[in-house]
Amino acid sequence: MKRCNLEMNGFGPDGGQILAECVKQNAALEEFNISSNRLNTPNAFAIAQAILANDSLQVLRVVKYRFI
């Protein structure tokens, strides 16, 4: 899988650790959108560490949307 859009799925903190493992293990992933999933700071660090192990990832979208 080269592109994965998991935007607005509400994974939360537990799911964030799983997302990090996905980034680490998928050597074909080029674009990953995990915006608006209620991820926390430890998830951000785990995902950052996973990116270091993934040479193929070119685009990571992590946006927190605010609706008014």
GROMACS elastic network, one bead per residue, 0.5 to 0.9 nm:
[ bonds ]
;  ai    aj funct       b0    kb
    1     4     6  0.71688   500
    1    26     6  0.77973   500
    1    27     6  0.89384   500
    1    28     6  0.61127   500
    1    29     6  0.58236   500
    1    30     6  0.83235   500
    2    26     6  0.88248   500
    2    27     6  0.89372   500
    2    28     6  0.55100   500
    2    30     6  0.50468   500
    2    31     6  0.63705   500
    2    32     6  0.84042   500
    2    56     6  0.89138   500
    2    57     6  0.86633   500
    3    28     6  0.88372   500
    3    29     6  0.61278   500
    3    30     6  0.59786   500
    3    32     6  0.59905   500
    3    33     6  0.83424   500
    4    29     6  0.76890   500
    4    30     6  0.85028   500
    4    31     6  0.62913   500
    4    33     6  0.63282   500
    4    34     6  0.85558   500
    5    31     6  0.81238   500
    5    32     6  0.59663   500
    5    34     6  0.66575   500
    5    35     6  0.86918   500
    6     9     6  0.61590   500
    6    32     6  0.76975   500
    6    33     6  0.57349   500
    6    34     6  0.51302   500
    6    35     6  0.73640   500
    6    37     6  0.83074   500
    7    10     6  0.83463   500
    7    33     6  0.58315   500
    7    36     6  0.60182   500
    7    37     6  0.67776   500
    7    61     6  0.88391   500
    7    62     6  0.86106   500
    7    63     6  0.89237   500
    8    11     6  0.82534   500
    8    34     6  0.74369   500
    8    35     6  0.62606   500
    8    37     6  0.53897   500
    8    38     6  0.86730   500
    9    12     6  0.87133   500
    9    34     6  0.83235   500
    9    35     6  0.86899   500
    9    36     6  0.74478   500
    9    37     6  0.57706   500
    9    38     6  0.89386   500
   10    15     6  0.84490   500
   10    36     6  0.70830   500
   10    38     6  0.60523   500
   10    39     6  0.84758   500
   11    14     6  0.70464   500
   11    16     6  0.64794   500
   11    19     6  0.88083   500
   11    36     6  0.89353   500
   11    37     6  0.52540   500
   11    38     6  0.66164   500
   11    39     6  0.72945   500
   12    15     6  0.54769   500
   12    16     6  0.62369   500
   12    37     6  0.58189   500
   12    39     6  0.51660   500
   12    40     6  0.76283   500
   13    16     6  0.50800   500
   13    17     6  0.70098   500
   13    37     6  0.86544   500
   13    38     6  0.68742   500
   13    39     6  0.52306   500
   13    40     6  0.59204   500
   13    41     6  0.88976   500
   13    42     6  0.81238   500
   13    43     6  0.65571   500
   14    17     6  0.57653   500
   14    18     6  0.71385   500
   14    39     6  0.85210   500
   14    43     6  0.84412   500
   15    18     6  0.51053   500
   15    19     6  0.62610   500
   15    20     6  0.87517   500
   15    37     6  0.87380   500
   15    39     6  0.80504   500
   15    43     6  0.86793   500
   16    20     6  0.63012   500
   16    21     6  0.87934   500
   16    37     6  0.82266   500
   16    38     6  0.85371   500
   16    39     6  0.59021   500
   16    40     6  0.78455   500
   16    42     6  0.85738   500
   16    43     6  0.51840   500
   16    44     6  0.80214   500
   16    46     6  0.80915   500
   16    47     6  0.78432   500
   17    20     6  0.51241   500
   17    21     6  0.65128   500
   17    22     6  0.88350   500
   17    42     6  0.84692   500
   17    43     6  0.59168   500
   17    46     6  0.66538   500
   17    47     6  0.76323   500
   18    21     6  0.50976   500
   18    22     6  0.63290   500
   18    23     6  0.88303   500
   19    22     6  0.50019   500
   19    23     6  0.63790   500
   19    24     6  0.87213   500
   19    34     6  0.84183   500
   19    43     6  0.85585   500
   19    46     6  0.88968   500
   19    47     6  0.72742   500
   20    23     6  0.51914   500
   20    24     6  0.62890   500
   20    25     6  0.87617   500
   20    43     6  0.74353   500
   20    44     6  0.85588   500
   20    45     6  0.89999   500
   20    46     6  0.57611   500
   20    48     6  0.79681   500
   20    49     6  0.79906   500
   20    50     6  0.56810   500
   20    51     6  0.81719   500
   21    24     6  0.50196   500
   21    25     6  0.61184   500
   21    26     6  0.85184   500
   21    46     6  0.83809   500
   21    47     6  0.78759   500
   21    50     6  0.68106   500
   22    25     6  0.53151   500
   22    26     6  0.59461   500
   22    50     6  0.83483   500
   23    26     6  0.56160   500
   23    27     6  0.79650   500
   23    29     6  0.73743   500
   23    32     6  0.83404   500
   23    47     6  0.72334   500
   23    50     6  0.58006   500
   23    51     6  0.65337   500
   23    53     6  0.83063   500
   23    54     6  0.67632   500
   23    57     6  0.80671   500
   24    27     6  0.75110   500
   24    47     6  0.82161   500
   24    49     6  0.82321   500
   24    51     6  0.64905   500
   24    52     6  0.80914   500
   24    53     6  0.56985   500
   24    54     6  0.56226   500
   25    50     6  0.83458   500
   25    53     6  0.82977   500
   25    54     6  0.75706   500
   26    29     6  0.56527   500
   26    54     6  0.74706   500
   26    56     6  0.85737   500
   27    30     6  0.85323   500
   27    53     6  0.89732   500
   27    54     6  0.61574   500
   27    55     6  0.70577   500
   27    56     6  0.60188   500
   27    57     6  0.80120   500
   28    54     6  0.87292   500
   28    55     6  0.87139   500
   28    56     6  0.59296   500
   28    57     6  0.76709   500
   29    32     6  0.72394   500
   29    54     6  0.82831   500
   29    55     6  0.89681   500
   29    56     6  0.59415   500
   29    57     6  0.54780   500
   29    58     6  0.82461   500
   30    55     6  0.89443   500
   30    56     6  0.54454   500
   30    58     6  0.51002   500
   30    59     6  0.63422   500
   30    60     6  0.84614   500
   31    56     6  0.88171   500
   31    57     6  0.60320   500
   31    58     6  0.59954   500
   31    60     6  0.59972   500
   31    61     6  0.80663   500
   32    57     6  0.76935   500
   32    58     6  0.85239   500
   32    59     6  0.62328   500
   32    61     6  0.62624   500
   32    62     6  0.87339   500
   33    59     6  0.80378   500
   33    60     6  0.58530   500
   33    62     6  0.63926   500
   33    63     6  0.86142   500
   34    37     6  0.64272   500
   34    39     6  0.89470   500
   34    60     6  0.76806   500
   34    61     6  0.60286   500
   34    62     6  0.53841   500
   34    63     6  0.76541   500
   35    38     6  0.85074   500
   35    39     6  0.88763   500
   35    61     6  0.60415   500
   35    64     6  0.60532   500
   35    65     6  0.78391   500
   36    39     6  0.77776   500
   36    62     6  0.72040   500
   36    63     6  0.60259   500
   36    65     6  0.61607   500
   37    62     6  0.86615   500
   37    63     6  0.89046   500
   37    64     6  0.79838   500
   38    64     6  0.81440   500
   39    42     6  0.83010   500
   39    43     6  0.59705   500
   39    44     6  0.72683   500
   40    43     6  0.52730   500
   40    44     6  0.64437   500
   41    44     6  0.50026   500
   41    45     6  0.64432   500
   41    46     6  0.87134   500
   42    45     6  0.51383   500
   42    46     6  0.61966   500
   42    47     6  0.86129   500
   43    46     6  0.50086   500
   43    47     6  0.60458   500
   43    48     6  0.84327   500
   44    47     6  0.51648   500
   44    48     6  0.60520   500
   44    49     6  0.86248   500
   45    49     6  0.61800   500
   45    50     6  0.85833   500
   46    49     6  0.51500   500
   46    50     6  0.62250   500
   46    51     6  0.87324   500
   47    51     6  0.62032   500
   47    52     6  0.88186   500
   48    51     6  0.51210   500
   48    52     6  0.66516   500
   49    52     6  0.52778   500
   49    53     6  0.69785   500
   50    53     6  0.52447   500
   50    54     6  0.64958   500
   51    55     6  0.75627   500
   51    57     6  0.72338   500
   52    55     6  0.73778   500
   54    57     6  0.61521   500
   55    58     6  0.83040   500
   57    60     6  0.73945   500
